[in-house]
Amino acid sequence: MANARRVECQILYDGNEVGLSGRLTALDYTDNSSGVSDEICLTFSGRDADWLRNDFVPEKEHDLDVTFWLHNWKRQGDCLRYHCGNFTLDDITYSGTPSQCVIRGVSIPAGSSFQTDPVSRTWNQITLRQIAEEMKEKYAMTDLFYWGAEPVLESVEQSSQSDSSFLYELCEKQGMFLKIYKKALVIFDKAVYEPRGITARFTENDFDGKWSWNTTLNGTWTGAAVSYTVPRSKKGEKAEVVDIVVGEGTRLLHINEKAESEEEAFRIAKAKINSENEKAVTISFTAMGDPNVVATCNIEIYGMGRCNGKYFVDKVKQRISGSGYTMSVSGYRIFGRL
């Protein structure tokens, strides 16, 4: 007799098993490719919520480490591990009736000044990687992973911004993408990720009833007209405004950005166009959960006519509940970047 599929969860609180794992009613995990922190939501209901209220008092700013295992998922006897990651507990809600407790966590050091304190600073002759290294050390993170080019930036100014928002904006401006974990920073160029192989393949029969595909011309571009100001080399000298064109065609995005050089102006323009063009063809669907499908992986859609193609996954929402394990996936069709 075949063994049924089942999911086993482990929830560690400050690295310890305190009884949360066996009392979980639902788990919702949002895995984002960049720009937004990952989130975890753990739900405990009924008598189990009473237990949390009376015998265990979770507190904000403590560490949650969440892992689940899928038994007999794709074939009999297998055991697939999925580590959601480390999260800072930042929100606790009790409600009723029926009694319920919901614990939420985010994958960044929420208890530190990373998201909150405004900082003003100027860097000269520095790379994005070097700035990220300084951030990693400042917040006692353990790792920095960097995939992409490392041009030297002549001057970078942080003006009354939190380190979190500043680093996000700087990465975006330079055509890079930032994913923040509680203990690590990941900075990458999607042009490095998109040529990789396929993690999973889907056709309409794999979807759990709900799916959507869209193609749009609005807000997509064939190139950009860029104006940037050349810094003055001498006191009293008039600043020079330089116009350049990136790409070609009639759908030009007009950009006016501060840049220290023509090379940086090109990088800024290409980053903006590529980011906007990600919405040209998009797809979203729900399906049975697959631990191999994560944000930043590539998937293939086939057997669906014009929807077919290779897609980069921007977001995955994993849900485990009494009704099973499902996921909601959204992404864009990979295109030729400038």
N, C-alpha and C positions, 0 to 999 in steps of 0.2 A: 504494500500500500504506500502510495506516494505521500511524503510529508508536505504539509501546507506551507505556503510562504508565510514568513513572519518577520517582524522588525523588533529588534532589541536596542534600547536606548541607554546610554550612560551619560549622566549629568553630574559633573564634579563641581563642587562649590569650594573655591580656594584650594583646589587640588584634592579635595576629600569627597568620598561618597557619604552623603548625609541623609540618604533616603529619598531623594528627589526622583531617581531613575525609575523606581518601581511604581511611582504614584502619578506618572505623567498621563494626561488625557489627550493632549495634542501638542505637536511641535510644528512651528512655522519658521522656516529659515529662508531669508532673502539674500542671494548671492549676486552682487553687482560687479560688472567688469571694471568700472572706474567711476570716479566722480562722487559717489555716494557710499557711505560705510555700509558694510554688511550688518544685518540685524537678525536676532533670534527672539522668538516669542514662545514661551512655555506656558501651557495652561493646565491647571489642576482644578478639578471640579468635585462637588459633593463632599463626601466624607473626607476625601483626600485634601480638599481645600481647608476643611476644619483642622486637619492635622497640621497643616502649614501655619494656620493662625495660632494654634494653641501650643504646639510642641517645638516649632522651628520658626525662627523669625529671620527671613532673608533681609539683608541690608544693601543699600545702594553702594556702588563703587567697589563691590567685591567681584571676584573672578568667577566666570562660568566657563567650563570646558565641556563641549557637547560633541558626542560621537554616537553614531548608530550603525548597527550591523544588519544586513539583509540576508536572511537564511533561506535557502532553496529558491532564490529569486529568479535566476535565469535557468538553472538546472539543479537537479536534486543533489543535495550535499554541499553546495557551495555556500560561502559566507563572504559577503562583500562588505568592506568597511568604508564608512564615509565620515570623515572628521569635519564637522562644521567649523570648528575653530575655537579660539579664546575670545570671550566677550566681557566687557565691563557691564555689570548689572546697573542699569540706570533708571528703571521704572518698575514700580510694583503696584498692582491694583487688586483690591478685594472687592467683591460685589456679590449680590444675591437678588432675588432667589431664583434658581438654586445657588448655593454657595459656590464661589469660584475665586481662584487666585490666578492672576496672570503676571508673569515675570518677563521683562524685556531686557535685552542686552544689545550693545553695539560693539563693533569690532575695532574700536579705537580707544585710546586711553582717556575716557571721558572725565575721569576724576582729576586730570592734569589741566594745565593751562593751554594745551594744544589747540583746543577749539575756541577758547574764550578770550585770553589776554591779548590786547592789541600790541603789536610790536612794530617799531620803525627802525629800519636798518638799510644800509647800502653795501652791496658787494661789487667788487671790481675784478675783472679778469678771472672769472670763475666759471666752472661748468655746473650744469644742473645736478649731476651726480654728486659733486662736492657739497652743494647746498643741502642735498638730501642726506648726505653723510653727517653733516652738522646737526640736522634735525633728529636723525636717528640717535646720535649720542646725547643730545639735549634731553630726550624723553626716554632714555634708557631702553631703547628697542634693541633687539638682539641681531636683526638682519636687515640688509638692504639688497634687493635684487633689481638689477638694471639691465634692460635689453634695448639697445638703440644707439644712435649716434651721440657724440659728446662734444658738440661745438663749444668753444670758449665764448662766454657772454661778457662783453666789455663792461657793461654796467647794469646792475639789477637793483631796483629799489622796492623795499617793503615799507608801505606807509600806513601805519595804524591798522594793520590787519593781523588776525590770528595766524599763527604758523600754519594751521590746517588750510584755511582759505587761500593764503598766499601760495602755498605749495601746489594746491590744485590749479590755481589760475596760471601759475608759471609753467606748469607741465602742459596745460591746454594750449597756451600761447606758443610754445615751442614744438607743438605737434606730438607730445608725449601724453601718456595716460597714467594716472596714479590710482593705486589701490592700497588702502591703509588697513593693516591688521593691528591688533592690539600690541603685538610684539615685533612687527616688521613693516617695512615699506616696499612696495613693488612698483617700479616705474618702467613702462614699456612702450614701444612703438607698435601700433596695430599692424603696420606694414611688415613687421617681423613675425607676428602671430598668424596673420591671415593666410600665408602660403603653406602653413602646416597641414597635416593630414586630417582626415575626417574621424571624429570621435564616435558618432552615431548617425544612422540613416533613418529617415521617417517618411512614410507615405500617409495618405489620409486615413487608412485603416488603423494606424497607430494612434491617432488622435482620440481623445476622450470626449468626443462630441463637439467641443468648442475650439474653433481656430479662426484666424483672420489673416488675410494677405492684402498688402496695399502697395501700390506704386503711385508716385506723385512727381510732378514737375515743379510744383510750387516750392520755392526755397532751396532748389538745387541749382548748381552752377557749372559752367564749362570753364570758367577762369575767373580771374580777379584783376581789377585795376587798383593798384596800391600807391598811396602817397605817403611818403615818410620824410621826416625832417633830419637832415644831416647836422649833427652837433657842431656848434661853432668851435673852431680851433683856436681863435684869438679873441681877446676881449674887444667888444665893439663891432665885431664882424657880424654881418647879417646871416641868419640861418638860411640854408638852402633847402628848398622843398623839391624832392625828386619823385617823379612818377614812373612806375614800372608796371608791366603787364605780365601776369602769370597765367599760363594756359592760353586758350584761344576760344573763338566762337562768339556768339552774340549774347549769351547769358552770363554777363560779367558782374561779379560781386564787387562793389566799391568799398574799399577799406582805407581808413585813415588811422594808422597806428604809429606809436613811437617806436623807432628802431635805431640802433646804433650803427648799422651798416646795411648795405644792399643785401648781403647774405642773410642777415637776420630778417629783413623785410620779406624776402622770398620764403623763409621758413614760416613766418607768421601767416603769410597769405595762403600758402599750401595747407597749413594746419587748419585754417578757417574753412577753406573750400572742402577739404576732405571730411571734416566734421559735419558740415551741412549736408554733404552728399550721402551720408550714411542713411538718411531717411528716404532716399529715392525708392528703395524696395525693402519692405519690412514684413516680418511674419511673427505671429504669436499663436501659441496653441497650448493645450493641456494634454497630458499623456500619463501613462503609468510611470512612476518614478524610475530614474536610471541614474545611479551614482556617478557614472562616467560623464554625464552632461553637466558641465559647470560653466559659469561665466568665464569668457575668454577662449572657450574651445570652439571648434568648427564642426558644424553638422551639415548633412546633405538632405534636401527634400527631393523626392523622386516620384514618378508616376502621377504627377499632378500638373502636367502641361506647362503653362507659362509660369507656374509657381516653382518649378524645378530650379535647383541650383545649390550652390555652396553658401552657407550662412555663418556669420560670426555671432556667437551668443553673447548678448549684452546683459541679460538678467535671467536668473532661474529662481523660482520660488518653490521650495520643497515643503510638502505638507505631509505629516504623519498623524493619523487619527484612528479612531475605531473603524473607519471605513477603508483603511489601507494607506498606501503611500503613493502620492501623486506629485506631479510637478507642472508648473506653468513656465513656459519658455518664451522669450522674445529675443529677436535679433534682426540683423540686416543682411541682405545679399551682398557678398563680397564683390567689389568693383575695382576698376583700375584707378589707383590713387595717383595724384599728381606728384 
